[in-house]
Amino acid sequence: MKKIIYTLALAVTLWSCKTGSAGAAKKNTVDVNINLTDVKDDKVLVTVTAPEIKTDEVTYSIPKTVPGTYSTDNYGKYSGDFKAYDAKGTELAVKRIDDNSWSISNAKTLQKVTYLVGDTFDTEKGTGFGNDDVFSPAGTNINAGVNFMVNTHGFVGYFQDKLDVPYKVTITHPETLWGATSMTDEDASKTSDVFTTPRYAVLVENPIMYSKPDYTTFNVNGMDILIAVYSPTGKFTAESITPEMKTMMTAQKNFLGKVNATKKYTVLLYLSSMAKDDAHGFGALEHPTATTVVLPESMPKEKLVESMKDVVSHEFFHIVTPLTVHSKEIQYFDYNAPKMSEHLWMYEGVTEYFANLFQINQGLINEAEFYTRIADKIQQSKSLNDTMSFTLMSANVLEQPYKDQYLNVYQKGALIGMCIDIIIREKSNGERGILDLMHKLSNEYGIEKPFNDNELFAKITELTYPEVGEFLKTYVQGTTPIPYEVYLAKVGVTKSMEKKAGPVFLKGQTPYISIDKQTKEIIVRPDIEQNNFFKNLNLKGGDIIVSINNKPYSVTNIYDLITESENWKENDPITLEIKRGGVAQTIKGTVKLPSEETETFKATDASKDKLRNAWLKG
């Protein structure tokens, strides 16, 4: 998964992952019907026909956590009016155990259960990070006749001890809506879709988005790609972003080489209106053959494509880990009492590292941009707990104080991957790197063969070099901060300073504007020194920004202002309507972007050119 958190104080990027459990399929089947046609009070009726139950009592559960979000979300609390019936239609006694589970009496006679599902998008209060909101790409949307985001774990649960029973899911829907998914619809009807999976975990890994058909398909090196888009105003279409997506995914396939054997991959893009009852948690969630992405529709095309490249490339690389290489905690995931793996440094960190490395490797970004990204990750990682054991944090990521350090899987986790890559390159004279290690781990383990958490470091050391094992023990399992400069020097890269244009309304985590709590208007902060943008236009602390270039702004669309300002260029003409001391004024002028000196890296040792080129281009 990848989260992109847009707040006024800071735009932060994070990410996350997901996989399922295996087992022998049994003869009986769980039949599910999801009714997207007769939506009442923004709720969807789900009917589940039970398999054979041989106990007097049975529990039906909807997941508390799904493997990849690394958070406790209690999807069952969005479901209610739960009822159970026998074959004669007589109601059976039901007791709600907790947010996610119901106990059913006289279970041997159980024929079916029914319940109503509400969506999570309606309940989001903020960004989906740092609060109790369900992360939008893992959430559900019910917008009758317009859009349904069917993350299946939010609609369908499982009976106790029946995770390995096959599922048959029938979804009835309006003829005007089409369901985009990597699953195959087994019903030719235009108002009914039928999907079958060998077990619950496979169903959970297959999201479906219903909306007016807007999709493209193309093939990349033997993989069929489907891009489906929901854009509430029609601002974006699947066709409008497909060229960039095809270029990126072709580069990813070329970078991965023989690792991936997936035949079909679906990207579901939901663009939020940013209304109060719409999604606010931006980013993506990966699955073995799909990615769900949620972003604001207000983003300019350039920023949307850039965000898609970042989040989708990250999710796609999860094909390697944890979807292929993973521990028993992931293989046999318990949706309501999960035990977490120690190795988020690999599942999320190496994945994030690949999402950046492939871009320099395939010529999508230049060396300077790659080094800037590395420098940003170092800076962000040091703002978190740099002495916390990464394995300890991973194993306890659902609890505090470890939960608050999860962001570091995308910062320090990626840097861990970088350092291991450099060590392997150095020891092999540039012949191999961390991608080679992941190839070997894929051959050693695989989709149906998990590893034991406590044995992974020894296996990696066996497949690489003692120095890699020492690094893992000291800096990943241990509490010693990583001396990044030492490892980068091995490939001839050292610290450097550069001057560049910074954001107009933010300096680091400090905003130059805020919201008047009473009027909901945007106000220039009077308590900090303004940057060049404000000074050039003679804006003063306490000024209320009413509109810019004839577009009104307030708390309701402040996200628009932040994202649109990122596209402003030096000396662009600009017109502001403000209120100063209650008096309306018009200010006309030009954009002056604030400049800031930031730390980065650059190649300085020509004697290491061969090794550096092997690292970046090998």
N, C-alpha and C positions, 0 to 999 in steps of 0.2 A: 504494500500500500504506500501511497505517497500523499501526504497532506500538504496543501499550500494554505497557510493561514494568513488571511488579509485582515489586519487590524490597523487602526490609525497609528498606533505606536510603532508597529513593526510588521513587515511582511516576512514571514518565516517559512522555510520549506521543510516539511518532514515527510515520512514515508513508512509503509508497513506491509506485511505479507500473509500468505495463506495456503493451506493444503489439507488433505483429508485422510480418512481411514480406510483400511482394506479388509476384506474377509470374504468367505465363501457365501455366495448368494443362496437363499433358501427358496423353497417352492412357492410359498405364499407371497402375496404382494400387498403393499400399502397403496391404495387407490385414493388420489386426492383430486378434488374439484375446487378450482378457484374461480369465483364468479366476478368478472370485471364488467359485466353488463348491467346488473341491477345493484348499483352502488347507492347505499342509503346512509345519510348523515356522515358522509366521507368515510364509510367503512365498507370492507369487502367480506363477503361470506365465504368461509372455507369449510368444506366438508371432507372428512377423512374416514374412509372405510378401513376398518382395522384388519390386520392379518389374524391368524388363529392365536388366541391368547389362552395359555394353559394354567394361569394362576388366578386366584380369587380376586386379586387386586393388581392393577397395573398403573403405571405412571406415564402420562403423555407430557413431553417437554418441548418447549421452543428454546433455542440456544440462549445461554447467558453470555457466551463469548464465542466468536468464530475465529479460527486460526489464521491470523494475519492482521487483525486490528490491534492486538496487544492491549485490549482494554475490556472492562466489564460493562456491557451495554444493556443486558437484560431485555432482549427483544420481545420476550413474552409479556412484558408489562403493557405492550401496545395492543394486546388481544384481550377480549372479554366476552361475556355472555357464552361461556363454555358449557356445552351440554353433551351428554353421552346417551346413546340409545341402544336397546337390544333389537333383534330382528323383527319384533312385533311393533316397534316404535315406542315401546315403553321407556320412559326416562330412567336412567340409572343414577345412583347417588354419586356426586362428584364433590371433592374437596380441593380447594386451591391450596397447594403446599407453600408456594412462594411466588415471586413475580413470574416465574417461567414454567412452573410445573403444576399439573393437576393429577390427583389420585382418583381412580375410577373403581368403584365397588362392583361386585358380581361380574368381574371382567371376563369370565369364561363365556358369558352371554353377549359380550360387547359386539355390536354391529358397526356403529359409526360414532364419530364425534363431530360437532359443529362449533364454530366460534367466529366472532367478528374481528377483523384486523383493521386497526387504524394505522395511519402512516407516521413515520418519524420526522419527515420534512416539516410538518406543521408544528412540531414541538421545539424546533431548534431555536435557541435564544441567542446564540453567538456564533463562534467560529468552528465549533466542534472540537476545540482543544482547550484544556484548562477548565472545562466544565463537564456537566453530565450529558451533553448532547451526544447522540449517535453520529459518528463520522458519516457525512452525507453519502459518499460512494458505497458505504456498507449499509445504508439506510433504505427506507421505502418511501415511495410517493404514490398517492392516490388522488388523481385529478380527473374525475369522471369524464369520459369521452375525449380526453385530451392527452394525458400521459399517465402511465403506471411504471414506476421503477420497481420491478419485482426481483429484489434480492431475495432468493428463495428461503433463506434462513429466517427472514422476517415474516413469512407467510406459512411455512410448513415446518412441523416439528416431527418428533419420532416417539415411538412407543418403547418403553423400557426393554432393553436387551434385544431390540429389533433394528439396530442400526444397519445391519448387513442384509436386510430384506429388500428386494427390488421395489422401486417406486414407479407408479404410473400416474402422471399428473395431467389432468385435463383442465385447460384454461379457456373459459368462454369469454368472448370479448366483442366489442362493437366492430362491425365490418370495416369501419373507417380507420381502425388502428391495426398496426402490424407489429408482431413481436420479433425483435432482433435478438438473436442468441446464437451460440455455437452448437446448441442442441438441434436435432433434426425433428421437425414437426411430422408426426405420423398420421395426421388427419388432413384430408384435402379440403375440408370446409374452410370458408372465409371467416367464420365466426367462432371456430373452435380449434384449439391446438392441443395435440397430445404428445407428451414427452415421456420417455422411459429411461430410467437409470438403474444400474445394478445394485446400488446402495445409496443410503442417505447422503454420505459425504460427497458423492459425485453430483447429486442434485444441488447441494449447497454451493458447489463450485461453478454453477451455471446460471448466472443472472440473465434476466430477460427484460428488455425495455420495450413497452408498448407505446406507440405514438403514430402520428401520421407518417407514412413511409417516406423516409429521407435517408438513403444509404447508398454507398458505393461498394464495389467489390473489385479486387485485383489479386494477382498471384505474385508472390515473391519467392523465387527459388524453391518451388514446390509447395509453398504454404499459401492457402487461400485466406485472404484478409477481407473482413467485413467492417466497414466504418459506418456506424449509425448515429444520427444526430437529432436531438430535440432542442430546438431554438424557439422560445415562446413567441418572439416577434418575427421570426424568419430572417434575422440578421445574418446568421451563418447557415450554411448547408454542408452536407457531407462532401459534396463536390468541391466546395470552396477550400477545404483543408486537405483533401486527398493527395494533391501533388507533394506537399511537404511530408505527409505521413508515409507515402510510398518511398520517398528518398530516404527517410530515417530508417524505416523498417528493412529496406534493402541493405543499408549499411550495417544494421544490427545482425542480420542473417549472415552477411559476409564476415563480420567480426567473430561470431560464434562458431562458424564452421560446422563441424560434425556433432556438436553437443545436442542440438535441438532436433527432435523428430516430429513436432507438432504439425498436423496437417491443416488445421483450421484455427484461425484466431480472430476474435471479435472485439472491436473497440466500441463501447457504448458511451457516447458523450451527451451528458445532460447539462444544459446551460440554464443557470438560475436567473430568475428575474430580480432577485434580491429583495422580494417582498417579504413581509413579516412571516408569512406562512410558507415560504420557500426555503430551499437549501442554503446554508451558509458555511458549511464545512467543505472547503475546496481541496481537490487533489484526486487521488485515484486509489483503487483497490484491485490487486491482481488475482487472477485465477489461472489454472493451467492452460486454458484456451480462450481467456477473455480478460478484459480490463474494463472496469466501470470508472468513468471520469466525471467529476462535477466541477464546473468553473462558472464564474459570473458572465452572463451574456454581454455585460457592458464593456468587457475587455476589447481594446482595439485588436484588429486582425493580427498584427505583428506580435502582440503580447500573447494572444490566444495560442498561436502556432508555437511560440517559444515555450509556453507552459505545457502544451501537449507533447512537445519533444521531450521535455524533462520528465513529466510524470509517466507517459506511456513507455518511454525507453526504460525507465526504472522498472515498471511493472513487467514488461516483456522479459527482462533479464532474470526475473524470478523463475523463469522456466528452468534455469540452472540450479538455483537454490532459493527457497527450500522445496520447490516443486519436484526436483529430481534428487538432490542431495539433502537429506534431512534426518533428524533423530527420531527415536521411537515416540517421544512426546508429541511430535507432529503427526507421525503416521497413525497413531492410535489416540487421536485427540478426543478429549472428553469435553463436550460442549457446555456442560453445566458444572463441572468441577475440574477445570483445566490445570494441568501441570505444565509449566513453561520450560523451554529448552535454554541451555546456557549459551547458545551460539548465535545470538542476534548479530554479533560482529560479522558473521558470515552471511546469514540470511538477508539482512538489510544492508550491512556495511559493504560487503563485497559486491552486492547487487548495485548499490549506489555508486561504487567506484567504477564498475563496468559501464554504468550509464553515462559517466563522464569520459572514461578512457576511450570508449569506442568512437566518440565524436572527434577526438584528436587523431585517433588511429585511422579513421576513415575520411579525414579531411573536412569534417563538418564545422570544426572550429580550429583556430590557430593556436600555436604554443602559448602565446601571451594570455589568451582567454583561459586555457587550461590551467596555467599557473595561478591566475586570478581566482579561479574556483577553488583550487587547493588552499590558497591563502585565506579565503573566506571561511572554509571549513575549519582550518586551524583556529582562526579567531573565534568562531562560534563555539567550537568544542571547549575552548578555554574559559568561556563564560559559564560552562556547566561544571560539574564536579569531575575534575581531571584526575583525581586520585581514587575514584571508586572502581573497584574490580568490575570489569566488563561482564565477566561470566556470572558474577554474583548479581549484578543489576539485571541481566537477562533472565535468570531463573526466577527472579522475584519482581518482574516488571509490572505485575498487576497491583502491587502493594507499594505504599510509601515507605521510605523516601525514594525508592528506586523508580517508581512510576514517573516522577517529575524529571528523571534523567533520560527518559525514553528518546527524546529528540536527538541525543548524542549518537544513536545508532546510525544516523544519516550524516553525521559530521565525523566524529572520531572513528566510528565504524568504517567509514569509507577510507579514512587515513590509515587505519590498520591494514586494510586491503592493499593500499598503495605501498606501505613499507614492506609487506610480505612480497609483493610483486618485485620491488627493487632488490630485496635480498636474493630472491631466486634468480633474477637477471644477472646479478653480480656473480653469484656462485656458478652459474652455468655459462658464463661468458656471453650473455645475451641470448642464448639459444632458447631458453624457456622462461615463462613467467607464471603469474597466478592463474591465467586462463588454462595453461597446461595442467596445473594442479587440479582445477575444477574438472577438466576432462578425466583425469585419473580417478578422482573421487566419484565421478558419475559412473565410471566403469566398475569401481570397487563396490559401490552401493547402487542406488537407483530408485525409481518410483515405488517399487514394492519391497525394497530392501533397505530399511533404516539402519542408522548406526546407534551405538550406545553413547550418550552424551559424554561420559567420562573417558571414552577411548579415542575421541576425535583428534586431540592434539598429538597423541602418539602415532596415529595413522598418518597425519599430515607430515610429521617429522620423518617418518619412514619413507614417504613418497617424495620428500624434498631434501632438506639439509638440517643438520643439528642446529644451525644458527636460526632457522625458522622456529624450531621447537623452543629455543631459549627466548626468542622474541615473544612467543605466545605466553610462556610462563611468566615472564617479567612484566610485560606491558598489557596483556589481555586478561590473564587470570590474576596477575599481580596488581599492585596499586601505584606503580611508578609511572609518572607522566612520560610520554614518548618524546625523545629529542628529535623532532622531525628534520631539523637542519642536518643532523648527522646522516640520515638516510638519503636526503635529497642531494647532499654533497657527493654521494657515491655515483650519482649520474650527472655530476657537474653543475648542479643547480643551487644557487645561493639567494639570500634575501635581497630585495630591491624595493625602492619606494617609487610610486608613480602618482601623478596628479591627474585627476579625472573629474568629470562633472558628476555631482551628487544629486540625490533626490531634492525636489523643491520643498516638500512639506515635512521631511524627516531628516534628522541627523542621528545616525545610529538608531537607538531606540527612543529618541526624544522627538516628539512632534512639535512643529512650530504653530499648529492650530489646535483648537479644541472645540467642544460643543457646549453651548449655553444650555444648562440643564432645564431651564424654564421655557425658553423660546425655541429650543432645538436648532438654533442657528449656529453657523460656523463662525468662530471668533478667532482673531489673531491673538496668540498668547502674549500678555504684557510682561510676563515674568522671565523671559529669556531674550537674549540678543538675537535680532533677526539676521537672516543670511542675505546674500546679494540680491536674490529675487525680490524680497520684501523692501529692502533699502532702495533699490533702483526705481520701484514704483511708489516710493514714499508711503508705504503701508505702515501703520503704527499699531502698537499693542492695544487691544480693545476694539479695533475695527471689526465690523461684521461683514463677512463676504456673502453678498446676496446672489451674485451671478458672475460668471466668467465667460466672455465671448457669447453673451446672450443666453447662456444656459443657467437656470437657477440651481443653486446648491443648498442643501441643508443636511440634517442628520440622515434623512431617508436615502440620499444618493452620494454620501461622502466617499463611498468606495469608488464611484465613478470618477470623482475628482482626483483621487490618489492615482488610479490607473491611467487616466487620461493625461495627467501631468507628466507621466513617464515618457510620453511621446513628444513633449514640447522640446523645441530646438532653440539654440542660442539665437537671439535677435528676432524670434517670431513675434509678430504684432499681437498684442493682447489688450482686451478691454474688460475692466472690472466694474461692477456696480457694488458699492459698499455703503454701509451706514456708519457714520462717525459721530458719536455724541447724539444719536437719534436723527441725524441729518443725512439724507441720501446724497451720494456723490458718485460721479463717474470718473474713473481713472483710465487713461489710455497711455500705452507705452510699449515696451518690448520686453521679452523674456531674457533675464540674465540668470544663467544657471549657476548655483553655488559650486565651488570647486573644493575638493578635499584630497588630502594626501593619504594614500592607503598603502599598506604593506603588500607586496607581492613577491614573486620569485622570477629569476631569469637565468638562462644558461650562461655561465661565465668561464667554465673550464673546458677548453677545446679538446684536451686530452681524453675527455670522457664522452666525446661526440658519438662514438660507435655504440657505447652502452646506452646512452640516452636515446638514440634513435631506435635501438632495439626495444627499449622500454615503451616509447610512445608510438612506434610504428610497426613493431614486430608482431 
